[in-house]
């Protein structure tokens, strides 16, 4: 199977949105996935996020969506928001290729650090990150406040 990793383009946003929906189902949070494709298109055009996609035989089978952030302690960093490979295409090394592309992009952008979240029950993902020498922090808790968007 020939795999191509490339930067996402606007035409990829529909499949990226669908992949995020699949991830939300996997993470048992499908009802929390409320961002529309139209929002993705607007925010992508505004430079809010970027992504890499993995193609197998011309079909997008995975993606890594990320954006620039800042650590007051370390400096410029890149945040990996979502990272998913379609289930039938897992265990072919596609996730590693996407993750490597994400890391290379962060280095190209002069980042000192990359960061992401992983659910505590997602053992395969934790093992993947640990295999890549990631530090999995267990002492920091997430804080969130949600806003309703007015139409």
C-alpha positions, -999 to 999 in steps of 0.1 A, spaced: 0 0 0 15 33 -11 9 61 16 14 98 9 15 123 37 8 159 26 -3 192 40 -41 195 39 -58 218 14 -93 233 17 -108 205 -4 -98 180 24 -119 197 51 -149 176 45 -131 143 51 -112 159 80 -145 169 95 -158 133 90 -126 118 106 -131 140 137 -167 128 139 -154 92 138 -129 101 166 -157 116 187 -176 83 184 -145 63 194 -140 86 224 -176 81 234 -184 118 230 -203 120 196 -229 144 211 -201 168 220 -189 172 184 -208 203 174 -184 222 151 -198 224 116 -180 219 83 -188 255 76 -169 265 108 -140 243 97 -139 261 63 -141 295 79 -114 288 105 -91 271 81 -92 301 57 -86 324 87 -54 304 96 -68 291 129 -55 256 123 -36 235 98 -34 198 91 -16 170 74 -35 141 57 -25 106 48 -37 92 15 -38 56 4 -46 50 -32 -59 86 -35 -83 82 -5 -77 103 27 -74 77 55 -60 98 83 -52 132 95 -34 153 121 -49 187 129 -28 212 148 -23 249 155 4 272 169 3 280 206 26 296 231 42 283 264 52 311 287 78 288 301 92 273 269 82 296 240 66 287 207 48 254 206 25 235 184 -7 218 197 -19 186 182 -57 189 185 -68 157 168 -49 128 152 -68 99 137 -64 71 112 -95 52 98 -98 19 116 -93 -4 86 -60 14 79 -45 12 114 -14 -9 120 2 0 87 24 27 101 2 55 88 -2 70 123 36 71 127 40 88 94 14 115 103 29 120 137 64 123 122 50 149 97 35 169 126 68 168 145 87 179 114 63 208 109 67 219 145 105 219 141 102 237 108 82 264 126 108 268 152 88 253 181 105 242 213 76 219 223 46 200 210 17 192 232 -16 172 230 -41 153 252 -48 116 254 -76 100 273 -65 79 303 -83 48 290 -68 50 255 -40 25 261 -31 20 224 -26 58 220 -6 61 252 17 32 241 21 49 208 31 82 224 54 65 249 71 46 220 78 81 206 95 92 238 66 114 249 62 126 284 27 117 295 18 142 324 -6 129 350 -5 158 374 -21 186 353 -59 188 352 -77 205 323 -99 235 329 -127 244 304 -154 270 299 -178 266 270 -197 293 252 -228 291 230 -223 307 196 -250 331 186 -263 326 151 
